[in-house]
Amino acid sequence: MTKEKVSTDALIAQMIAGIEDVKGNDITIMDLREIENTVTSYFIICNGNSNTQVNAIVNSIQRKVSKELQENPWHVEGSSQAEWYLWIMLMLLYMFSKNM
C-alpha cells in the first residue's frame, strides 16, 4: 500500500498550529514557487525567546505533523545546541532562539 502525498497546505497548517501552540514568535511564510530553481516551495521562519522554547516549538511541530499527517522531516540540522533548527520536508522550516 502506498502512502498518500501530503498537501502543502495541510503541512503548513499543522506546522503553524504547532508553532502557535507553544507561543512561537514572528512566524513568516515565504512563498518561493515563483523563483526559478528553488529546492522548496515555501520557507517558514519563526523564533523563540530561549533555547527551551525553540525545543518546545520543534517538539510541538513534530507531534502535530506526525499525528495529523503521519509525516516526519527528511533531515534536521542544528539540534545539538537547540539555538536553531532547520527542518527539511516539502518546505524548509527554520527556527531560532532570539538569544543567539
PDB file as gemmi writes it, atoms N, CA and C in Angstrom:
CRYST1    1.000    1.000    1.000  90.00  90.00  90.00 P 1                      
ATOM      1  N   MET A   1       0.841  -1.172   0.000  1.00  0.00           N  
ATOM      2  CA  MET A   1       0.000   0.000   0.000  1.00  0.00           C  
ATOM      3  C   MET A   1       0.894   1.245   0.000  1.00  0.00           C  
ATOM      4  N   THR A   2       0.642   2.183  -0.906  1.00  0.00           N  
ATOM      5  CA  THR A   2       1.456   3.388  -0.968  1.00  0.00           C  
ATOM      6  C   THR A   2       0.858   4.491  -0.112  1.00  0.00           C  
ATOM      7  N   LYS A   3       1.727   5.308   0.412  1.00  0.00           N  
ATOM      8  CA  LYS A   3       1.313   6.413   1.255  1.00  0.00           C  
ATOM      9  C   LYS A   3       0.817   7.562   0.382  1.00  0.00           C  
ATOM     10  N   GLU A   4      -0.298   8.193   0.787  1.00  0.00           N  
ATOM     11  CA  GLU A   4      -0.833   9.328   0.046  1.00  0.00           C  
ATOM     12  C   GLU A   4       0.074  10.530   0.213  1.00  0.00           C  
ATOM     13  N   LYS A   5       0.190  11.317  -0.841  1.00  0.00           N  
ATOM     14  CA  LYS A   5       1.007  12.528  -0.783  1.00  0.00           C  
ATOM     15  C   LYS A   5       0.321  13.568   0.106  1.00  0.00           C  
ATOM     16  N   VAL A   6       1.088  14.149   1.000  1.00  0.00           N  
ATOM     17  CA  VAL A   6       0.573  15.174   1.903  1.00  0.00           C  
ATOM     18  C   VAL A   6       0.491  16.498   1.149  1.00  0.00           C  
ATOM     19  N   SER A   7      -0.607  17.214   1.318  1.00  0.00           N  
ATOM     20  CA  SER A   7      -0.727  18.504   0.645  1.00  0.00           C  
ATOM     21  C   SER A   7       0.121  19.548   1.366  1.00  0.00           C  
ATOM     22  N   THR A   8       0.645  20.465   0.598  1.00  0.00           N  
ATOM     23  CA  THR A   8       1.458  21.543   1.157  1.00  0.00           C  
ATOM     24  C   THR A   8       0.637  22.385   2.123  1.00  0.00           C  
ATOM     25  N   ASP A   9      -0.611  22.664   1.774  1.00  0.00           N  
ATOM     26  CA  ASP A   9      -1.472  23.464   2.652  1.00  0.00           C  
ATOM     27  C   ASP A   9      -1.683  22.789   3.999  1.00  0.00           C  
ATOM     28  N   ALA A  10      -1.883  21.476   3.985  1.00  0.00           N  
ATOM     29  CA  ALA A  10      -2.078  20.738   5.235  1.00  0.00           C  
ATOM     30  C   ALA A  10      -0.809  20.766   6.077  1.00  0.00           C  
ATOM     31  N   LEU A  11       0.327  20.621   5.439  1.00  0.00           N  
ATOM     32  CA  LEU A  11       1.598  20.639   6.158  1.00  0.00           C  
ATOM     33  C   LEU A  11       1.852  22.013   6.774  1.00  0.00           C  
ATOM     34  N   ILE A  12       1.632  23.067   6.004  1.00  0.00           N  
ATOM     35  CA  ILE A  12       1.805  24.422   6.535  1.00  0.00           C  
ATOM     36  C   ILE A  12       0.870  24.644   7.719  1.00  0.00           C  
ATOM     37  N   ALA A  13      -0.380  24.250   7.586  1.00  0.00           N  
ATOM     38  CA  ALA A  13      -1.358  24.446   8.660  1.00  0.00           C  
ATOM     39  C   ALA A  13      -0.931  23.746   9.943  1.00  0.00           C  
ATOM     40  N   GLN A  14      -0.452  22.514   9.842  1.00  0.00           N  
ATOM     41  CA  GLN A  14      -0.027  21.775  11.033  1.00  0.00           C  
ATOM     42  C   GLN A  14       1.241  22.375  11.640  1.00  0.00           C  
ATOM     43  N   MET A  15       2.162  22.822  10.795  1.00  0.00           N  
ATOM     44  CA  MET A  15       3.383  23.451  11.309  1.00  0.00           C  
ATOM     45  C   MET A  15       3.054  24.746  12.048  1.00  0.00           C  
ATOM     46  N   ILE A  16       2.207  25.569  11.458  1.00  0.00           N  
ATOM     47  CA  ILE A  16       1.828  26.830  12.097  1.00  0.00           C  
ATOM     48  C   ILE A  16       1.085  26.559  13.402  1.00  0.00           C  
ATOM     49  N   ALA A  17       0.194  25.581  13.407  1.00  0.00           N  
ATOM     50  CA  ALA A  17      -0.520  25.226  14.639  1.00  0.00           C  
ATOM     51  C   ALA A  17       0.463  24.786  15.717  1.00  0.00           C  
ATOM     52  N   GLY A  18       1.457  23.999  15.335  1.00  0.00           N  
ATOM     53  CA  GLY A  18       2.471  23.559  16.293  1.00  0.00           C  
ATOM     54  C   GLY A  18       3.264  24.720  16.862  1.00  0.00           C  
ATOM     55  N   ILE A  19       3.607  25.684  16.024  1.00  0.00           N  
ATOM     56  CA  ILE A  19       4.340  26.869  16.482  1.00  0.00           C  
ATOM     57  C   ILE A  19       3.466  27.690  17.423  1.00  0.00           C  
ATOM     58  N   GLU A  20       2.226  27.931  17.028  1.00  0.00           N  
ATOM     59  CA  GLU A  20       1.317  28.748  17.832  1.00  0.00           C  
ATOM     60  C   GLU A  20       0.972  28.096  19.165  1.00  0.00           C  
ATOM     61  N   ASP A  21       0.906  26.773  19.206  1.00  0.00           N  
ATOM     62  CA  ASP A  21       0.577  26.067  20.450  1.00  0.00           C  
ATOM     63  C   ASP A  21       1.553  26.377  21.577  1.00  0.00           C  
ATOM     64  N   VAL A  22       2.799  26.658  21.230  1.00  0.00           N  
ATOM     65  CA  VAL A  22       3.810  26.936  22.261  1.00  0.00           C  
ATOM     66  C   VAL A  22       4.322  28.377  22.156  1.00  0.00           C  
ATOM     67  N   LYS A  23       3.496  29.235  21.586  1.00  0.00           N  
ATOM     68  CA  LYS A  23       3.758  30.676  21.542  1.00  0.00           C  
ATOM     69  C   LYS A  23       5.032  31.063  20.797  1.00  0.00           C  
ATOM     70  N   GLY A  24       5.304  30.390  19.671  1.00  0.00           N  
ATOM     71  CA  GLY A  24       6.419  30.802  18.823  1.00  0.00           C  
ATOM     72  C   GLY A  24       6.184  32.207  18.294  1.00  0.00           C  
ATOM     73  N   ASN A  25       7.254  32.924  18.032  1.00  0.00           N  
ATOM     74  CA  ASN A  25       7.171  34.337  17.647  1.00  0.00           C  
ATOM     75  C   ASN A  25       7.484  34.553  16.170  1.00  0.00           C  
ATOM     76  N   ASP A  26       6.981  35.668  15.656  1.00  0.00           N  
ATOM     77  CA  ASP A  26       7.367  36.187  14.342  1.00  0.00           C  
ATOM     78  C   ASP A  26       7.307  35.134  13.235  1.00  0.00           C  
ATOM     79  N   ILE A  27       6.189  34.458  13.123  1.00  0.00           N  
ATOM     80  CA  ILE A  27       6.024  33.428  12.095  1.00  0.00           C  
ATOM     81  C   ILE A  27       5.933  34.109  10.728  1.00  0.00           C  
ATOM     82  N   THR A  28       6.809  33.703   9.832  1.00  0.00           N  
ATOM     83  CA  THR A  28       6.831  34.248   8.474  1.00  0.00           C  
ATOM     84  C   THR A  28       6.816  33.095   7.483  1.00  0.00           C  
ATOM     85  N   ILE A  29       5.915  33.163   6.521  1.00  0.00           N  
ATOM     86  CA  ILE A  29       5.846  32.152   5.463  1.00  0.00           C  
ATOM     87  C   ILE A  29       6.229  32.834   4.158  1.00  0.00           C  
ATOM     88  N   MET A  30       7.288  32.348   3.547  1.00  0.00           N  
ATOM     89  CA  MET A  30       7.747  32.913   2.278  1.00  0.00           C  
ATOM     90  C   MET A  30       7.394  31.944   1.156  1.00  0.00           C  
ATOM     91  N   ASP A  31       6.641  32.433   0.179  1.00  0.00           N  
ATOM     92  CA  ASP A  31       6.247  31.637  -0.978  1.00  0.00           C  
ATOM     93  C   ASP A  31       7.351  31.744  -2.031  1.00  0.00           C  
ATOM     94  N   LEU A  32       8.023  30.641  -2.309  1.00  0.00           N  
ATOM     95  CA  LEU A  32       9.151  30.629  -3.241  1.00  0.00           C  
ATOM     96  C   LEU A  32       8.805  30.005  -4.592  1.00  0.00           C  
ATOM     97  N   ARG A  33       7.542  29.711  -4.818  1.00  0.00           N  
ATOM     98  CA  ARG A  33       7.151  28.995  -6.029  1.00  0.00           C  
ATOM     99  C   ARG A  33       7.469  29.744  -7.314  1.00  0.00           C  
ATOM    100  N   GLU A  34       7.511  31.061  -7.269  1.00  0.00           N  
ATOM    101  CA  GLU A  34       7.778  31.851  -8.476  1.00  0.00           C  
ATOM    102  C   GLU A  34       9.273  31.987  -8.765  1.00  0.00           C  
ATOM    103  N   ILE A  35      10.107  31.554  -7.844  1.00  0.00           N  
ATOM    104  CA  ILE A  35      11.555  31.679  -8.015  1.00  0.00           C  
ATOM    105  C   ILE A  35      12.078  30.432  -8.716  1.00  0.00           C  
ATOM    106  N   GLU A  36      12.843  30.654  -9.753  1.00  0.00           N  
ATOM    107  CA  GLU A  36      13.381  29.545 -10.535  1.00  0.00           C  
ATOM    108  C   GLU A  36      14.432  28.764  -9.749  1.00  0.00           C  
ATOM    109  N   ASN A  37      14.444  27.462  -9.929  1.00  0.00           N  
ATOM    110  CA  ASN A  37      15.469  26.565  -9.380  1.00  0.00           C  
ATOM    111  C   ASN A  37      15.554  26.528  -7.859  1.00  0.00           C  
ATOM    112  N   THR A  38      14.450  26.760  -7.169  1.00  0.00           N  
ATOM    113  CA  THR A  38      14.474  26.616  -5.714  1.00  0.00           C  
ATOM    114  C   THR A  38      14.298  25.147  -5.355  1.00  0.00           C  
ATOM    115  N   VAL A  39      14.795  24.778  -4.193  1.00  0.00           N  
ATOM    116  CA  VAL A  39      14.684  23.388  -3.753  1.00  0.00           C  
ATOM    117  C   VAL A  39      13.391  23.137  -2.991  1.00  0.00           C  
ATOM    118  N   THR A  40      12.642  24.185  -2.715  1.00  0.00           N  
ATOM    119  CA  THR A  40      11.409  24.050  -1.963  1.00  0.00           C  
ATOM    120  C   THR A  40      10.407  25.113  -2.415  1.00  0.00           C  
ATOM    121  N   SER A  41       9.154  24.895  -2.098  1.00  0.00           N  
ATOM    122  CA  SER A  41       8.109  25.844  -2.486  1.00  0.00           C  
ATOM    123  C   SER A  41       7.873  26.926  -1.440  1.00  0.00           C  
ATOM    124  N   TYR A  42       8.125  26.593  -0.177  1.00  0.00           N  
ATOM    125  CA  TYR A  42       7.886  27.531   0.916  1.00  0.00           C  
ATOM    126  C   TYR A  42       9.045  27.493   1.895  1.00  0.00           C  
ATOM    127  N   PHE A  43       9.250  28.619   2.579  1.00  0.00           N  
ATOM    128  CA  PHE A  43      10.250  28.734   3.627  1.00  0.00           C  
ATOM    129  C   PHE A  43       9.541  29.371   4.810  1.00  0.00           C  
ATOM    130  N   ILE A  44       9.478  28.671   5.930  1.00  0.00           N  
ATOM    131  CA  ILE A  44       8.812  29.168   7.134  1.00  0.00           C  
ATOM    132  C   ILE A  44       9.883  29.496   8.163  1.00  0.00           C  
ATOM    133  N   ILE A  45       9.778  30.678   8.750  1.00  0.00           N  
ATOM    134  CA  ILE A  45      10.729  31.119   9.764  1.00  0.00           C  
ATOM    135  C   ILE A  45       9.947  31.505  11.014  1.00  0.00           C  
ATOM    136  N   CYS A  46      10.476  31.138  12.168  1.00  0.00           N  
ATOM    137  CA  CYS A  46       9.909  31.592  13.435  1.00  0.00           C  
ATOM    138  C   CYS A  46      11.026  31.628  14.465  1.00  0.00           C  
ATOM    139  N   ASN A  47      10.737  32.208  15.624  1.00  0.00           N  
ATOM    140  CA  ASN A  47      11.739  32.214  16.677  1.00  0.00           C  
ATOM    141  C   ASN A  47      11.095  32.016  18.031  1.00  0.00           C  
ATOM    142  N   GLY A  48      11.944  31.713  18.997  1.00  0.00           N  
ATOM    143  CA  GLY A  48      11.532  31.562  20.381  1.00  0.00           C  
ATOM    144  C   GLY A  48      12.394  32.452  21.251  1.00  0.00           C  
ATOM    145  N   ASN A  49      11.965  32.662  22.476  1.00  0.00           N  
ATOM    146  CA  ASN A  49      12.684  33.545  23.386  1.00  0.00           C  
ATOM    147  C   ASN A  49      13.877  32.879  24.055  1.00  0.00           C  
ATOM    148  N   SER A  50      13.968  31.565  23.956  1.00  0.00           N  
ATOM    149  CA  SER A  50      15.060  30.832  24.601  1.00  0.00           C  
ATOM    150  C   SER A  50      15.269  29.510  23.872  1.00  0.00           C  
ATOM    151  N   ASN A  51      16.366  28.855  24.180  1.00  0.00           N  
ATOM    152  CA  ASN A  51      16.616  27.528  23.612  1.00  0.00           C  
ATOM    153  C   ASN A  51      15.529  26.552  24.039  1.00  0.00           C  
ATOM    154  N   THR A  52      15.054  26.691  25.270  1.00  0.00           N  
ATOM    155  CA  THR A  52      13.987  25.819  25.774  1.00  0.00           C  
ATOM    156  C   THR A  52      12.723  25.985  24.938  1.00  0.00           C  
ATOM    157  N   GLN A  53      12.374  27.228  24.617  1.00  0.00           N  
ATOM    158  CA  GLN A  53      11.182  27.455  23.802  1.00  0.00           C  
ATOM    159  C   GLN A  53      11.377  26.933  22.381  1.00  0.00           C  
ATOM    160  N   VAL A  54      12.567  27.093  21.824  1.00  0.00           N  
ATOM    161  CA  VAL A  54      12.830  26.561  20.481  1.00  0.00           C  
ATOM    162  C   VAL A  54      12.656  25.045  20.485  1.00  0.00           C  
ATOM    163  N   ASN A  55      13.166  24.380  21.524  1.00  0.00           N  
ATOM    164  CA  ASN A  55      12.956  22.932  21.655  1.00  0.00           C  
ATOM    165  C   ASN A  55      11.475  22.599  21.730  1.00  0.00           C  
ATOM    166  N   ALA A  56      10.716  23.395  22.494  1.00  0.00           N  
ATOM    167  CA  ALA A  56       9.272  23.161  22.617  1.00  0.00           C  
ATOM    168  C   ALA A  56       8.577  23.337  21.265  1.00  0.00           C  
ATOM    169  N   ILE A  57       9.004  24.325  20.489  1.00  0.00           N  
ATOM    170  CA  ILE A  57       8.431  24.537  19.153  1.00  0.00           C  
ATOM    171  C   ILE A  57       8.682  23.321  18.275  1.00  0.00           C  
ATOM    172  N   VAL A  58       9.921  22.863  18.273  1.00  0.00           N  
ATOM    173  CA  VAL A  58      10.285  21.692  17.464  1.00  0.00           C  
ATOM    174  C   VAL A  58       9.443  20.485  17.860  1.00  0.00           C  
ATOM    175  N   ASN A  59       9.349  20.226  19.160  1.00  0.00           N  
ATOM    176  CA  ASN A  59       8.581  19.068  19.636  1.00  0.00           C  
ATOM    177  C   ASN A  59       7.100  19.197  19.306  1.00  0.00           C  
ATOM    178  N   SER A  60       6.556  20.397  19.426  1.00  0.00           N  
ATOM    179  CA  SER A  60       5.144  20.622  19.121  1.00  0.00           C  
ATOM    180  C   SER A  60       4.854  20.386  17.637  1.00  0.00           C  
ATOM    181  N   ILE A  61       5.709  20.909  16.773  1.00  0.00           N  
ATOM    182  CA  ILE A  61       5.528  20.697  15.334  1.00  0.00           C  
ATOM    183  C   ILE A  61       5.643  19.216  15.004  1.00  0.00           C  
ATOM    184  N   GLN A  62       6.634  18.561  15.587  1.00  0.00           N  
ATOM    185  CA  GLN A  62       6.837  17.128  15.330  1.00  0.00           C  
ATOM    186  C   GLN A  62       5.590  16.328  15.702  1.00  0.00           C  
ATOM    187  N   ARG A  63       5.022  16.628  16.884  1.00  0.00           N  
ATOM    188  CA  ARG A  63       3.809  15.916  17.325  1.00  0.00           C  
ATOM    189  C   ARG A  63       2.647  16.164  16.366  1.00  0.00           C  
ATOM    190  N   LYS A  64       2.424  17.435  16.022  1.00  0.00           N  
ATOM    191  CA  LYS A  64       1.297  17.782  15.139  1.00  0.00           C  
ATOM    192  C   LYS A  64       1.422  17.112  13.770  1.00  0.00           C  
ATOM    193  N   VAL A  65       2.571  17.273  13.149  1.00  0.00           N  
ATOM    194  CA  VAL A  65       2.765  16.758  11.789  1.00  0.00           C  
ATOM    195  C   VAL A  65       2.741  15.237  11.788  1.00  0.00           C  
ATOM    196  N   SER A  66       3.363  14.637  12.787  1.00  0.00           N  
ATOM    197  CA  SER A  66       3.394  13.175  12.870  1.00  0.00           C  
ATOM    198  C   SER A  66       1.999  12.602  13.128  1.00  0.00           C  
ATOM    199  N   LYS A  67       1.269  13.204  14.072  1.00  0.00           N  
ATOM    200  CA  LYS A  67      -0.062  12.693  14.432  1.00  0.00           C  
ATOM    201  C   LYS A  67      -1.087  12.925  13.318  1.00  0.00           C  
ATOM    202  N   GLU A  68      -1.140  14.141  12.805  1.00  0.00           N  
ATOM    203  CA  GLU A  68      -2.177  14.502  11.841  1.00  0.00           C  
ATOM    204  C   GLU A  68      -1.872  14.057  10.411  1.00  0.00           C  
ATOM    205  N   LEU A  69      -0.592  14.045  10.040  1.00  0.00           N  
ATOM    206  CA  LEU A  69      -0.238  13.776   8.642  1.00  0.00           C  
ATOM    207  C   LEU A  69       0.649  12.553   8.455  1.00  0.00           C  
ATOM    208  N   GLN A  70       1.058  11.936   9.558  1.00  0.00           N  
ATOM    209  CA  GLN A  70       1.963  10.780   9.513  1.00  0.00           C  
ATOM    210  C   GLN A  70       3.222  11.084   8.697  1.00  0.00           C  
ATOM    211  N   GLU A  71       3.780  12.270   8.907  1.00  0.00           N  
ATOM    212  CA  GLU A  71       4.992  12.708   8.215  1.00  0.00           C  
ATOM    213  C   GLU A  71       6.075  13.037   9.225  1.00  0.00           C  
ATOM    214  N   ASN A  72       7.313  12.877   8.807  1.00  0.00           N  
ATOM    215  CA  ASN A  72       8.473  13.254   9.602  1.00  0.00           C  
ATOM    216  C   ASN A  72       9.411  14.051   8.714  1.00  0.00           C  
ATOM    217  N   PRO A  73      10.268  14.891   9.325  1.00  0.00           N  
ATOM    218  CA  PRO A  73      11.208  15.649   8.486  1.00  0.00           C  
ATOM    219  C   PRO A  73      12.152  14.715   7.755  1.00  0.00           C  
ATOM    220  N   TRP A  74      12.560  15.128   6.576  1.00  0.00           N  
ATOM    221  CA  TRP A  74      13.526  14.340   5.808  1.00  0.00           C  
ATOM    222  C   TRP A  74      14.908  14.484   6.407  1.00  0.00           C  
ATOM    223  N   HIS A  75      15.188  15.682   6.938  1.00  0.00           N  
ATOM    224  CA  HIS A  75      16.501  15.949   7.519  1.00  0.00           C  
ATOM    225  C   HIS A  75      16.360  17.083   8.533  1.00  0.00           C  
ATOM    226  N   VAL A  76      17.118  17.014   9.626  1.00  0.00           N  
ATOM    227  CA  VAL A  76      17.113  18.055  10.656  1.00  0.00           C  
ATOM    228  C   VAL A  76      18.552  18.471  10.924  1.00  0.00           C  
ATOM    229  N   GLU A  77      18.787  19.767  10.998  1.00  0.00           N  
ATOM    230  CA  GLU A  77      20.104  20.313  11.345  1.00  0.00           C  
ATOM    231  C   GLU A  77      19.961  21.194  12.574  1.00  0.00           C  
ATOM    232  N   GLY A  78      21.029  21.306  13.353  1.00  0.00           N  
ATOM    233  CA  GLY A  78      21.080  22.269  14.446  1.00  0.00           C  
ATOM    234  C   GLY A  78      20.567  21.795  15.781  1.00  0.00           C  
ATOM    235  N   SER A  79      20.202  20.546  15.903  1.00  0.00           N  
ATOM    236  CA  SER A  79      19.571  20.081  17.139  1.00  0.00           C  
ATOM    237  C   SER A  79      20.531  19.930  18.314  1.00  0.00           C  
ATOM    238  N   SER A  80      21.823  19.973  18.089  1.00  0.00           N  
ATOM    239  CA  SER A  80      22.761  19.713  19.185  1.00  0.00           C  
ATOM    240  C   SER A  80      22.761  20.811  20.248  1.00  0.00           C  
ATOM    241  N   GLN A  81      22.640  22.077  19.865  1.00  0.00           N  
ATOM    242  CA  GLN A  81      22.628  23.153  20.860  1.00  0.00           C  
ATOM    243  C   GLN A  81      21.235  23.735  21.100  1.00  0.00           C  
ATOM    244  N   ALA A  82      20.299  23.425  20.275  1.00  0.00           N  
ATOM    245  CA  ALA A  82      18.917  23.919  20.370  1.00  0.00           C  
ATOM    246  C   ALA A  82      18.828  25.435  20.235  1.00  0.00           C  
ATOM    247  N   GLU A  83      19.858  26.071  19.667  1.00  0.00           N  
ATOM    248  CA  GLU A  83      19.780  27.506  19.403  1.00  0.00           C  
ATOM    249  C   GLU A  83      19.045  27.759  18.093  1.00  0.00           C  
ATOM    250  N   TRP A  84      19.119  26.796  17.185  1.00  0.00           N  
ATOM    251  CA  TRP A  84      18.429  26.901  15.909  1.00  0.00           C  
ATOM    252  C   TRP A  84      18.179  25.498  15.361  1.00  0.00           C  
ATOM    253  N   TYR A  85      17.189  25.378  14.526  1.00  0.00           N  
ATOM    254  CA  TYR A  85      16.863  24.126  13.839  1.00  0.00           C  
ATOM    255  C   TYR A  85      16.528  24.450  12.398  1.00  0.00           C  
ATOM    256  N   LEU A  86      16.895  23.570  11.526  1.00  0.00           N  
ATOM    257  CA  LEU A  86      16.474  23.651  10.131  1.00  0.00           C  
ATOM    258  C   LEU A  86      15.846  22.314   9.795  1.00  0.00           C  
ATOM    259  N   TRP A  87      14.575  22.341   9.444  1.00  0.00           N  
ATOM    260  CA  TRP A  87      13.857  21.126   9.051  1.00  0.00           C  
ATOM    261  C   TRP A  87      13.693  21.133   7.552  1.00  0.00           C  
ATOM    262  N   ILE A  88      13.937  20.010   6.947  1.00  0.00           N  
ATOM    263  CA  ILE A  88      13.709  19.882   5.511  1.00  0.00           C  
ATOM    264  C   ILE A  88      12.590  18.865   5.301  1.00  0.00           C  
ATOM    265  N   MET A  89      11.506  19.330   4.719  1.00  0.00           N  
ATOM    266  CA  MET A  89      10.369  18.472   4.373  1.00  0.00           C  
ATOM    267  C   MET A  89       9.959  18.865   2.960  1.00  0.00           C  
ATOM    268  N   LEU A  90       8.667  19.027   2.735  1.00  0.00           N  
ATOM    269  CA  LEU A  90       8.208  19.582   1.462  1.00  0.00           C  
ATOM    270  C   LEU A  90       8.561  21.062   1.392  1.00  0.00           C  
ATOM    271  N   MET A  91       8.933  21.614   2.537  1.00  0.00           N  
ATOM    272  CA  MET A  91       9.344  23.010   2.631  1.00  0.00           C  
ATOM    273  C   MET A  91      10.450  23.112   3.665  1.00  0.00           C  
ATOM    274  N   LEU A  92      11.126  24.236   3.722  1.00  0.00           N  
ATOM    275  CA  LEU A  92      12.136  24.460   4.746  1.00  0.00           C  
ATOM    276  C   LEU A  92      11.485  25.162   5.921  1.00  0.00           C  
ATOM    277  N   LEU A  93      11.860  24.767   7.123  1.00  0.00           N  
ATOM    278  CA  LEU A  93      11.373  25.396   8.343  1.00  0.00           C  
ATOM    279  C   LEU A  93      12.588  25.735   9.181  1.00  0.00           C  
ATOM    280  N   TYR A  94      12.777  27.021   9.478  1.00  0.00           N  
ATOM    281  CA  TYR A  94      13.923  27.475  10.258  1.00  0.00           C  
ATOM    282  C   TYR A  94      13.415  28.086  11.547  1.00  0.00           C  
ATOM    283  N   MET A  95      13.879  27.566  12.683  1.00  0.00           N  
ATOM    284  CA  MET A  95      13.504  28.066  14.000  1.00  0.00           C  
ATOM    285  C   MET A  95      14.770  28.460  14.727  1.00  0.00           C  
ATOM    286  N   PHE A  96      14.736  29.581  15.435  1.00  0.00           N  
ATOM    287  CA  PHE A  96      15.939  30.008  16.145  1.00  0.00           C  
ATOM    288  C   PHE A  96      15.573  30.723  17.435  1.00  0.00           C  
ATOM    289  N   SER A  97      16.541  30.786  18.333  1.00  0.00           N  
ATOM    290  CA  SER A  97      16.377  31.479  19.600  1.00  0.00           C  
ATOM    291  C   SER A  97      16.822  32.920  19.438  1.00  0.00           C  
ATOM    292  N   LYS A  98      16.082  33.852  20.019  1.00  0.00           N  
ATOM    293  CA  LYS A  98      16.473  35.257  19.975  1.00  0.00           C  
ATOM    294  C   LYS A  98      17.779  35.478  20.731  1.00  0.00           C  
ATOM    295  N   ASN A  99      18.160  34.526  21.584  1.00  0.00           N  
ATOM    296  CA  ASN A  99      19.385  34.643  22.376  1.00  0.00           C  
ATOM    297  C   ASN A  99      20.636  34.361  21.569  1.00  0.00           C  
ATOM    298  N   MET A 100      20.493  33.937  20.329  1.00  0.00           N  
ATOM    299  CA  MET A 100      21.668  33.602  19.515  1.00  0.00           C  
ATOM    300  C   MET A 100      22.532  34.809  19.268  1.00  0.00           C  
TER     301      MET A 100                                                      
END                                                                             
